[in-house]
Amino acid sequence: MNPALFQSPRRLREPSVALVCLFACAGFAAEADPISTPPGPPIGLLTEFQVDPLAIDQMKPRLSWQVQDRDRGERQTAYQILVASDPTALSTDRGERWDSGRVTAAPSTAVQYAGQELKPDQRSWWKVRTWDKDGKASPYSEPARFDTGIGMTGEAAWTAKFIWDGTEFIRSGSKNIPPKGINDYAYFRKEFTLPKGLKLRSAKLFASAHNVYQLHLDGTELGYGPARSNPFLYGQYNVYDLTDQLAAGNHCLAARCHWMGTWGDSGVNAAPAFIAELRLVFSDGSKMTVVTDPTWKTLAATPYDEEKPVLFGSAGGKNNRSAERFDARKEPLGWLKAGFDDGAWIAASEVKRAFHLYAQVTPRSRIQHVIEPVKITQDGNGIELSCSGVIHL
């Protein structure tokens, strides 16, 4: 018998045994390796669950972040939060408004601010670092910011007045109805001048209405608002940062406002009103405000058809919405910009409203899609008829 036949199986088994040993030893080495990396800087910083909010009406806002650590089984065991009045101080790892020190705690969500008392319309910058289970510290995060609103101390923080278009309410049974009916539109405008030689540090516009507004600055649309709410308990206001949109010279704030008196179960009916407050701070520390008051001009007879609203809705919200009927021929040309002759307009009237306003945390209403007409014809009387629409299947 050939002895080589007995040698061959042994030679085949030997590499297999060596391979198993190789994997086993490698696995043992991986488990025994004590080397771990420090966590990375935290990311996703939120204040009151928002990214860099322009207004939060909370005296002790909640701060959140995401831990970055590539090691398996890692967890946050401690954190340190710094809050400062400007990013320069924060860059030197100083938090004069709050330095939490090293706090031994795992939560990274809704950690409550516990520093100096915050004031209305005040900007703060903050950053955070964390420690892992091995006691290794991360670098500090990139800075985030938050602004306090002007609803945290009640209506005393507002210097603006509620205004409307001069129409007064009449009593009809248990309801207050304006003379123009349940479908009331009003235009408002105010021109102002920014001085030369001063650099603008910040410009924030606070605005609200009952029911809704459409705001413009120098002819550029800023947005719609506010969200439907009960203005007597928790009305909403919106905030716009206009710092990069303003320079020395003449400017115009303008608003289209609409009041609908048939909200039903989709909101709380109250009297119409509009309020806006622009707060400007210059590089030398000086301040300027532009606020709604009787110096604003208003146009009560707008291009909107107010007498015959096309109402719709269903169930408990029957007739609580209306289609806009707009005659573009009656639109005053140039009224959204500075230099318009508003001599024929009247002074806005100050109105008293017991509204309690807070910063809106839900996203603002936005135009989602513009429908272009596919065909425009004339009916022979100079009236253009457009054919457009969208069908969703």
Secondary structure, 3 states (H helix, E strand, C coil): CCCHHHHHHHHHHHHHHHHHHHHHHHHHHHHHCCCCCCCEEEEEEEECCECCCCCECCCCCEEEEEEECCCCCCCCCEEEEEEECCHHHHHCCCCCCEECCCECCCCCCCEECCCCCCCCCCEEEEEEEEECCCCCECCCCCCEEEEECCCCCHHHHCCCCCEECCCCCEEECCEEECCCCCEEEEEEEEEEEECCCCCEEEEEEEEEEECEEEEEECCEEEEEECCCCCHHHHEEEEEEECHHHCCCEEEEEEEEEEEECCCHHHCCCCCCEEEEEEEEEECCCCEEEEECCCCCEEECCCCECCCCCEEECCHHHCCCEEECCECHHHCCCCCCCCCCCCCCCEECEECCCCCCEEECCCCCCCCCCCCCCCEEEECCCCCEEEECCCCCC
